[in-house]
């Protein structure tokens, strides 16, 4: 238990005896104070007004739940152990003996003091009489046995208010959001959820969509489904008025397309772990952050494009496999690309284009890229230490028009480039990457307009490798 602003160092532990007091009548009680049991008296407890409602809850809410609450993040608990929470009667009961031990016997909780002796005595008396109280009522789950509504329907035809607060609906086909309506009773949709003329869609109980969540060319401004876990795919393409999107509980999907939502200020797909197809996040002018903190695999592309406000890409450290292209493009505010360190394979291209990144690090475990590597038009890029163990590129290797680029400390293990090899137009590049292991460029070799590096350095690489196409080395620093 802990005082507001002074609960750091709380060390509540489970009662070592393993006993948990339970609410009882006022007869036949065994009173407990700390770890010492003493006989209770029927008369004393029968006359006591102390209950959870009169003593336990108000005292703990004042002095303890500012740190001991299940609603607090770890960094907000000021050292209070996770799982030791006193928000409700049920959560508190297993800890009442330890609460008394720490607040009455040892008197070291809350750490900063402040609790009056009368409050401590009342808390001890309440526990001594069995910690009586009324269990927190459990609201019925409307989705436990929802009514079945066959076929396709529209929001305008629904009447959730008429169904009653404890009755949910399971829609057997599509649900079309043709108008703003009460959607609070919708539990599951076997078909698609399609936004048309609605401007506000709030689905607090929806947990399953068998088809797509589809918003295409709609003026919907708010689409909120915080409990939605299962959906086949998400398609939001052309939503100029969309300002709030809550699909944070979706676990998996076959496709995620979020495109042309210029007013959406954040993309939070907090639980999304796998996508069998592609993830395309594009045309998100206001979005920051772009957060996919659990995403591990995509069977297709992983594209974040034209999100000029995004300073953070959250979740890049969890990705292990990308089946298609990885594209980071049009990210003006993204100053660092320094992760993707668990990615083992990229089945398509790696493209970093037109970003605000100053440093390109990461990709530390990536050995092969089936497609091309393209790093171009990143005006602020100064250093690239990424791709340290890359061995093979199936397509082209292109680095060009990175105006501030000075230093590349990587690519020592690159052996084979299946297409063209291009290093072009770097006015500040100070030294040629050594490419010690490079043996084969199956296409053209181009090294041009790198003003600080003599052409002879590039020629030295060409002289010891096999080039399948044309060699062009020109307009670099004269000898």
C-alpha angles and dihedrals in degrees: 000000000000143000122242108272092000108067100105111129097033109159106178112166133186117277103271091218090065092226121134121198115229132198112269140161118277093261129091095009128164108210119217130198113180108315096332119095120209130177113268122215125232093220095050094050095039090059095042117108091197113123136144088265097049102034116002102051099040093046096046093042090054099045109018119027094066082079105012100061131121088219093066126093117234093257090053096054096079091224098315108145117256113254094027096108133152104190095118140024091252094051092047100048097078090055104044095104092050090046090057092043091055100037102036109020103034095019092207097123127113090031094220095045121218099142112121121234089243090057091049092049092049091050091050092048091051092053092043089060094052100275093269120201145132116270115244108263114246114225115228115256107240089202096055091088108004125185115255117238109190124218132358122328141172133235091243090060095051126096108189091163090061093051093064131243094275098050122083130193130231110198114210097204137014126329114214117200096216095153141005108280144151105281097166095116099053110116104164140004119200094197132031131320103221125187114210120145100354118112097190126035118180115175105171096170102038109122105158136040113178093197132023137322095224128186110167120165092341131145093218109142100188131032112174125174105150096171097047109124106155124053132144096221143340119227118178109162119160109008105152094169099044110123102154128041121170114183092128095135098056108122104189141359140176092231138005116198118171110167138158101009099137097172098049105112099196141018110213115177093158101166101033106125107163139019117189091201130025138319113215118179107174141153095022100147098174102031119126123180112027100199128188099148097168103038109129108162141021121187091204135019129339105206129173107175137164099005099136096174097052109114093165134047101191118200103029089124093065099055114107105165136026115186097194136017126335107211126180106176139152094015101143097171098045103106100176135036100188110142141049080115094148096052109120099177142014114199095198137017131330108218126179107175137159097355132143093234118140095186131035109200133144132058087110097158098039111118104165138027114195094203133031135310111225121179109169147142095016098145096188098042110124107159136026118192096152130111092039095163101034109140108171138026115191095200134021128332107214129173113167146146096013095147099193097039112132109153140034115182101177144060093082090136100043106127108167137027112191096200137018125337113215132175106169141165107001106147093182102039104126104192140018114250105250098230088195094174099041111122107156139038106177095192133035125325113218126178111166143150097011096140101192098047122076116235089234090072091059092043089055089061093047091051093062102039137063115252116191096194140029124323116219119179113164148133095028127125111312117245 
